[in-house]
């Protein structure tokens, strides 16, 4: 089996996994606000995985670019939804008007779509596709817009991890909840570190030998959320 097909299949399986999780949560209790947000989170992850799956084994560079641009509805929105989810999960108090908070959370996602979506302002200027054994790889170094996205990704991820860590400190010791949140925190941190090394660092230094598969490393923290919700009703409010 060709290596590019293996990459595409692994991403497809990953996307299917997120879709199944989302369907389960939808059936469980879609009326809960945090459940609905978790479904949206999984939808962005499934979109990210499925579009990259097609992009890596696309027959032409043009088709690969199109699907890479379409993937912005996944990776370009994911971090805003994640931060919103963590804010609700940890019950963090924000001294800001609710509407202004939502604008602050989702404005970067809207900018990403405007810039990088198919037929977006900067869509085609971000790619220089080369066919490798692992599929189509973008060898164009990150420009100022790419670097700004990386900063958004890093800052959002750090805030999510810090909020989770603060929440963990407030929990009673030696409880099941604290153990679960500890595992969640470790998996979040590990997933973001590995994802940064694979997806972000090569684009900054101009070396792109590997497929961008950070989405696959996010399965662990998402699985922790799912298992905790199903077995203990901690993360997803079953009202």
Helices and strands as residue ranges (DSSP letters): H 3-29, H 33-56, H 61-70, H 72-89, H 98-116, G 124-126, E 129-132, E 135-138, H 144-170, H 176-195, I 196-200, H 201-205, H 214-217, H 219-232
